[in-house]
């Protein structure tokens, strides 16, 4: 692996590119909403929905049904990736991102207002699935555009840092969501939390939607897309071109996501079930551990992205993937003593490993595609990987643990996911900024 371009001392002293900071905030806000929704749905699917939307009599079956609705959000993402990825390369980043933000936010608020099974019967889980479907479609188009928003306003030679804005969304969203849920769980009785308390977290997302819209509506289109328009180089059929002209890039980008997706699902979804049911810990114990781990990620993700602007991006990413495979057995051994402290330390380390893959991930994925196909290519890679990674991970974790009664198969599953990521990194390429620089120079001329 070759070392990517390093910024010169003169370049390092330059002022921030125009609009870069505002774009960074806009990207961060949107993905924070996305993962705020993701986090509250993750926790609710493990602790709340089996009781109020899937009261089938068998607790395990109810949990599987609830996790199935969780998976629907991932399975719907390729639809959003195709629909919005195509539009993002044809009409621009800004307009698409306003639409995806609204779609995600409205669906989440409606989940918070949805009557449960005891009130409207079978219609309740059906509507829940449809709203989760809408969330997934919105998310499928959100991520690729959010990454391009911050990275295309920023310095191409510091894409690891600028692209990390979208990646800070998961811990920021997790922090907000788990903070809200922890307060609700600590201040309400179990009956009140299951009856109406959990709904407060979903309804509160309306605040993020309004804030995100105010920022995005004031943003200009990215300089890179403006240059593409000026040259008349926007693709007529971006999805088709990605599949026919960039198949290796698509495979490399998609496979690189699998390990981080599965790892994140372990520490933010399955651990909530494992710690409460098998280790006898309280919901508050688990939420606090995830909260602390997410707080560390707020710093580690941009730091990891910035590090890979100086050290080979694929190398840093790959080392973290190998570390994941080695660490998972150690994590389960750490928590066997049922210590809340060890659980917290274990989750923090696990999410730190995730940060060193997830921080540079956005830059790595977008760098696999030429500027004119970035939105479609990045969105497809992100969403297709989600189907084989995060979508099925909670179901696989639950099924493997139920079948074996121990964590060995789960550790094996993480090892396989890490190997898949390493293959994706081996197939990929290092940063190439020449085409983007040509577009911008020509547009200024």
N, C-alpha and C positions, 0 to 999 in steps of 0.2 A: 504494500500500500504506500502510495506516495504522499508526501506532506502537502496539504493544500496551501494556496496562496496566503502569505502572511502580510498584514497591513504594514506599510512603511511608517517610520516615526512621524513623517509629515502628515500622512493620511490620518494617523491616530489623533492629531491635534485639530483636525477639521471639526467644524460645528456639526451638530446633528443635521441630517438631511431634512429638508422642509417637510413638515407634516408627519415625520417619523414618530414622534412621541404621542401625538394624538391617535395615530394608527395603532400604535402599540397598546394604548389604553382601550381602544375600540375592539381590538382583537381579544384582549384579555377579558373584557366585559362579556362578550358574546359567549366565549367558551366557558367562562365561569358560570353563566346561566345554564349552559348545556350540562355541565357536570354538577351543578347544584341539583338540577332535575334528576340527573343520573344517580347521584348519591342518595337523595331522599327516596327515589324509587327502589334503589338497591336495598336499603335498610328496610323499607316498608315491605318489599317482596319477601324478605326473610322473616320479619317479625310481626307484621300486621296483616297483609293481604291474605295469607292462608286462613286466617280466622274470620275475616269479614267478607271476603269475596269468594272464597273457595271452601266453605264449611262442609267438606265431604265426609266427615266422620273419622277418616284416617289421616293423622297429622302428617305423615310422610308423603302421602299422595297430595294433600293440600299444598305442601311445600313445593313439590315438583310442578304442580299446576301453576303456582305463583311464579316460580322461576321460569316457567315457559313464557309467561307474559313479559318477563324481563328479557328473554331471548328475542321476542318479537321485535323489540326496539332495534336490536342489532340486525335482524333479518330484513327489516325495512330500509336499512341504511343504503344498500346498493341502489334502491329506487331513487332515493334522494341524491345519491352520488351521480347517477346517470342524468337525472332531470336537471339538477342545479349545476352539476359540473359542466354540462354542455352549455348552459346559459352563461355561466361564468366566463367561459372562453370566447363567447360570441358577443355578449352585450356588456360585460364588465363585472368587476368584483362587487362594487358597492350595492347596486340594486338587488342582487341576489342575496346579499348578506342581510339586508333589511327584511326581506321576505322570510328567510330561514329563522331569524330571531323571533319574528311574530308567530310563526308556526309552532316553534318549540314552546314559547311562553304561554300561548293560548291553550295548547293541549295540556300543559302542566296544571294551569289554574283550573281547568275543567275536571281533571282527575281529583283535585282537592274538593270539588263540589259534587262529586258523583255519589248518589245514594248507594248503600251497600246491598248485599244479597238479601238481607232480612227485609228490606224495603221494596225492592223491585225484582227480586228473584234472579233468574238466569240472565236477564238483561244487563245486570250489573257487571259480571265478568266479561260479557260480550262488548259492552261499551268501553270497559277498561282496556281491552285488547285493541280496539279501534283507536283510542286516544294514544296508546303506546305506539301504535303503528304511525300515527301522525308525528309523534315525537321523533321516531326513528328516521322518518323521511326528512324532517327538518335538520336533524343532526348530520345526516348523510351529505347534505349540501353545505352545512355550516363550517365544518372543520377546514376543508381545503381552502375556502375563501378567507377564513380568519387568518390562516397561516400566510397566505399571499398578501393580505392587507398589511401586516406588519413587516414582512420580509421585503416586499417590493417598494415600500417607502424607505426602508433602511438600507444600509451599506451591504452590497452583495458579498463583500469579503468578510462580513461579520454576520452572515446569515444564521449561524448557530444561535447567536444571542437574540437577534431580532425575531427569528421564527419562534423562539421559546415563549413569546407572549401568549400564543394559543395554548401552549403546553402547561402554562401555569394555571389554566382553567380548572383542571381536575383537582389539585390540592386546594385551590381557592374555593371552588364549589363544594368540595368535601368539607372544608373548614366551616363554611357557612351552614351547610346542611346538617352536619353532625353537631355543630354548636346549637342550632335551633332544636334538633331532636333531643339532644342531651338535656337542655333546659326543660323541654316539655316532659320528657320521661322522669326527670327529677322532681318536678313540681306538681305533676298530675298523678292521680291514681291510675292503675292499670286499666280500669274500666273507662275512665275519662279519656285516657290516651287512645284506646282502641275505638272509642265512640266518636270523638271529634278532635282530639289533640293533634293527631298525625296530619289532619287536614290543614292546620295552620301553616305547616312547613311548605305544602304545595301552593297554597294561596299566596304566600309571601313572595313567590317568584315574580309576581306582577311588578314589584318594585324594581327588580333587576331588568325586566323587559323595558320599562319606561326609561330607565337610565341609559341602557344600551342603545335604544332608538334615538335618543337625543344626541348621542355622540355620533352614531353612524350616519344620521341624516345630514350632519354638518360636514362630513368628510368629502373630499374630492376623490375622483377615481385615481388608482395607483399610477405612478409615472410609467411603469413597465407596460401596463395595458394601454395607456395613452400612446406610447411609442408603437405598439402593435397596431393600433387603429391608424396612426399616421402613415404607417407603411402598408396598410391594407392587408396585413398578414393574419388576421383572425381566421381560424379554420371554419370551413363550411360544415364539416361533420366531425367534431373533435372526438367523440366517443369511438367512432369507427377508426379514426387515425391512431388513437392510442393503442387499440387492439392490433392494428395491422402494421404500424410503423414502430411502436415502442413496446413490444411484448416482453422483452427481457427486463426493461425498466419497470414495467407493471408488476411482474413476478417478484423482482428484487425488492421493490418498495412494499408490496403486500406481505411477503414473508417476513420482512424485518419487523413488522408490527405484532406478530403472533405471540412471541415471548412476553413482551411488556403487557399486552392485553390480558393474557392468562394470569400473569403475576399480579396485576392490579385487581383482577376479580377475586383472587385468593385472599388478599389482604383487606379488601373493602366489602366483600360480600360473604364468602364462605367462612372466614374467620369469625364473623358475627354469629353464625350458626354453631360452629365448632366450639367456640369458647363458652357460649351460654348453655348449650345442651350437653356437651361432653366434659367440659372442665368446671361446670357449675358456677361460672362467673355471671355477673349481672350485665344487663344491657348497657348500663352506664359505664361499667369497666371497659367494655369493648369500644363504645363510642369515644371514650376519652383516649384510648390508645390510638385509634384512627385519627383523631383530632390532632394529637401531638405529632404523629407521623406526617400528616398533611402540612402542618406548620413548618416542619423542616424542609419539606419539598418546595415550599414557596421560595426558598433561597437556593436549594440544590439544583432545581430544574434550570433556571437561567444561568447559574454558575456552570453547570455541565454543558449547556449550549455554548457558552462563551469559551470554555476550555477547548471544545472541538473546533473552534476557529483558529486555535493555535497548535493543537495536536490533531493528528489524523482522526476524522470523525468516525470512520468505520472501526478504527482500533479501539477507541474509548467505548463505543457502543458494544463491540464484541466482548471486551473484557467484562463489562457488566452482565452480559448474557451468560457467560461462563460462570461468573460469580453467583448468579441466580440458581443455576443447576446445583452448585455445591452447597449453597446456603439453606435451601428448603428443608433437607433432612435435619440440619442443625436447629432450625426454627422449631420444628415439632418436638425435638428433644428438649429444647429450652423450656417449653411450656408444659411439659409433662408433669412438672411439680405443682401445677395450678397456681403459680404465682402471678399476681396482677402486674407486678413490676417487670417480670421476665416477658410477659405477654407484650407489654408496652415497648420494651427494648426491642423485642423481636419484630414487632410491626414497624417500628421506626427504621430498623436496618433493612427490612424488606422493601419499604417504600423508598429508601435511599437508593437501593439497587435499581428500582424502577425509574427513579429520577435520572440516573446516568444513562439509561436507554431512552427515556421519554424526552429528556431535554434536547438532545440532538436529533430526535426522530423527525420532527417537522422539516428541518433543513435537509436532512438526508433524503426524505421522500420527494420533496419538491425539486431537489437537484438531479433527480433521475430523469426529469422531463424537460424538453425545450420550453421557453417562456410561453409560446402560443398554445401549448397543450397542458400547461401546469394545473389549471383548475380541474379539468376533466381527469387527467392522469392521477393527481394527488387524491381527488375524491374517490375515484374507483379503487385505488390501492387501499385507502383508509377503510372504505366500507366493505370491500370483499374480504379483507383480512379480519374485520370484525366478525364476519359470519363464522369463520373457522377458528377464531380466537375467543374474544370476550363473550360472544353470543351463547356459546354452548358451555363455557367454562363452569358456571355455577351448577348446571345440570350434571356435567361430568364429575365435578367434585363430589356432589351429593351421591351420585350413583356409585362411584368408586368407593366412597367411604361406607356406604350401605352394604356393598358387596363384600368388602374385605374386613370391615370393622377396625381398620387401622389406617395410618397415613402413608404407608409405603407406596401404594399405587398413585397417590396424589403427587408425591415427590417425583415418581417416574414420569408422570404426565408433564410436570414442569420442566423436567430434563429434556423431554422430547420437544416441547415448545421452544426451549432455549436453542436447541440444535437447528430447528426450523429458522429461527431468527438469524443464526450465524450463516446459514446457507444463503439467506436473503442478502446479507451484508457482503458475502463473497461474490455474489452475482452483480452487485451494484457498482457504481462508479463514484469517484471523488468529485468535488466541486469543479464545475466548468462555467466560468462567468463571462467568457468571451462574447457569446451571442447576445446576452443581456446588455453588456456594455456597448456593443455595436448598435443595438436598437436605440439606446438612450442617447448616444453620441449623435447618431443620424437625426434623431428627433429634435435635438437642440440646434443642429446646423441650419 
